[in-house]
């Protein structure tokens, strides 16, 4: 007799689910038995996910910067699908620029998605989880939150804020049995990563990331590979499972050792 998948019977909300790490998180949760409400600001990716996992994935368009829209969607989901057991904040943007050239709009937009969005979603789901005394929230941050990066001040600062917010939320909710953790990826083979590379030879760009760049004060990746989105998704799936039942306020780096855990 096959064992029952570890997340069977659980309902998860995933933001930024249309591609990259968010899409991989949806696949990982469904493979482990969960039903997933997959959301993204663009509908195409999550609609395709629902088609791949009929009966297991519900697709909805969501702009996490809109607090009212987040609250409405969470209320609708709990009415139509049932209590949310899991929330995974993946939605994020990257505006790369030296600080001297960073515009007010880019700074504000980065924080609106990467930090405000985490707040909006976490607040909406945690108030409901608190009433039930159970739940798990994971925020996908970045190893850039823990080590300085050139040309990434807005992104790194927004992710650092999201990490500390999630820890503070976890501290408040721990007495209620709700766990809050973060997963901090390093370089991962996504559209966001490719957007940092010059057009041309992707293999050469990947090698530069793996080997590091002294001119930009960036170490290489000791494990000698760039992460696949599934590497990050597996870490998320572990943290929301009962195998991690005694883990909260934790920031799990999944970066192949790139930051030397600075």
N, C-alpha and C positions, 0 to 999 in steps of 0.2 A: 504494500500500500504506500503510495507516494505521500511524503509529508506535505502538510498544508503550508502554502507560501506564508512567510512571516508577517506580511502586511495585509493579509486577507481580512476583509470587513472594514478596512479603514478608508477614509476619504481624505484626499490631499488637495490643497490648492497650490499651484505652481505658477509664478509669474515669469515673464520673459521666456515662455515655453515654446515659442515658435521656431527656434533654431539653437544651435550651439549647445551650451551647457544645459540650458533650460529644457530643450528637447530631450537630451540624454537623461536628465532627471526624470522626466515623464516616463520614458521607456523603462528605466530602472525600477521605478515604483510600481508600474503595471506588472512587470515581470515578477515582482514579489507579492502580487495579489491585491494591490490597492486600486481603488477607483480614483481618478484624477480629474480635477477641474483645471484644465490647461488654459492659461490666459496670456495674451500678448497684445501690444498696441496695434500690431498688424495681424489681420485675421487669417492670412493664407496658411501660415505654418501650423497654427493650432487646429485649423480645419482639417489639414492633411493628417495630423496626428489622430484626430478623432476617427478619421476614415481607416487608419491603420489598426486602431484598437476599438472597434465598435462595441458599445456597451460598457467599456471601461474608461473611456476618456470623453469628457464633455468640453467642448471648445467655447470660449467666450472672449470677446474683445475687451481689453481693459487698459486704460491709461492710469498707471499707478500714481501719477502726480496729481490726480483728481481725487481728493479725499472723499467727496460725496459719491463718486462713481464706485470707489472701492467699497464703501460701506453698503451701498445698494447691492452690489454684486455678492458680497459675503452674506447679506441677509437673504437674498434670493436663493443662493446656493444652499443655505441651511434649510430653507423651506422646501426646496424642490429635491435636493439630493440627500440631505441628512446632515448630522453634526460633522463639522470639520475636525479631524483628528491631527492633521499635519498641515503646516504651511511652509513653503520654501520660497524665499525671496531671491529670485535670480535676475529679474529685470535690471539692466544697467546700460550705461552709455560711456563712451570714452571720447573726450575731446583733448587731443594731444597738442601741447603748445608750451614754449617757454613762458614763464610767468609774465615777462615784460610784454609779450604779445597776446596774452590771454584776455579775451573780451569778457565784459560783465555778463553778456548773454551766455557764453560758454560755461562760465563759472556757475551761474544760476541754473542752467539746464542740467549740468552734471549733478548738482546737489538735489535738484528737484526729483530726478529719477533714482539716483543711487542712495540717497539718504532719506529724503521726504517720502519716497515711495515705500521704503522699508518701514518707516514709521506708520504710514497710513495702513498698510496691509497688516502689520503686526498688531497694531492697536485694534483693528476691526476683528481679527480672529481671536486675539488673546482675551478680550473681554468675554467672549462666548466660551472659550476654553476654561476660563477661570470659574465660570458658573457651574461647569461640569467637573472641575477638578482633574482634568486630564488633557494632554496635548503636547505636541512638539513643534517648535519653530526653528528653522535653520535659515540663516542668511548667508548667501554666497557672496563673499567679499573679495579680497585679493591680497597676495603677499605684498603688494605695493603699499598696503595700509601699515606695514610694519617696518619698512625700509625705504629711504628716500629714492626717488626715481627722477631723473632729468626729464623735462618736458611732460610730466604727468602730475603736476601739483594738484590740480583740481580733482582728478580721478583718485589719487592716493588719499587726499584729505577727505573726500566724500566716503571712501571705503573705510577709512579709519573711524570716521564718525558712525558709520553703520555698525562696525564691530562693537564699539563701546555702547551704543544704544542697545544692541541685542544683549550684551552682557548685563546692562542695568535692568533691562526688562526681565531677563532670566532670574536676577536676584530677587526682584519683586514677586515673581511668580513661583519661585521654587517652593515656598511653603504650601502652595496649592497643587503641587505635583506636576507642574508644567515645566518642560525643559526647553531652554533656548541656547543654541550653539551657532557657531559660524564655521564655514569652510572657506579657506583662503587659497585659491589656486595661484599657481605661477603661470608661466607661458603655456597656453593651451591652444590646440589647433582649432580655432574658431574663426569666423569672419572678422571678429574684433582684432584678433592677433594678426591676421593677414592684412588688415587695414593699416597696420604699423609698418609693414614691409614695403620697400620700393617695388614697383612693377618689374617683373622679369623672372628670375630664377628663384622659385620658392625653396628649392633644396638649399641653395646658397644662403638665403635669408635664415632658414631654420638652423643651419650650421653656425651662423654667427650668434644666434640666440643660445645655442647649446654651449658654444665655446666661451661666450662672454665678450664684453667690450670694455676694456680699461678706460677708454676715452669718455665713456658715459657712466663710469663707476659702477658697472654692472658685472656681477660674477656670472659664470656659466652655470650649467645644470649638472651637478655631479653624477646623476644617474644617466646622463648622456642621451636624453630623449625629451621631446616636447610632449606634454600630456595630451592624451585624447580626452574629449569631453566625458567619456564613460568613466575615466579615472576619477573625475570630480563627482560624477553622479553616484558612483559606488560609495564614496565617502558620505555623501548626503543620505543615501539609503541606510547605511549603517547607523548614523546618528539619530534617525527618526525611528529606528527599530527598538524592540525591547532589549536587544543585546547591548544597547547603550543606555539602559535605564538609569544608571547611576552617573551619567555624564551630563553636566550642564555648565554654562558659562565658559565653555571651551572653544578655542579658536584652533581648528585643525588645518595646518598648512599642508597642501598637496602640491608641492612645487619641485619635486625631485631633488630637494636640498639646495635650491638656488639661492635662498637668502641666508644659508648657513644658520637658519633659525635665529637671525639677529634680533 
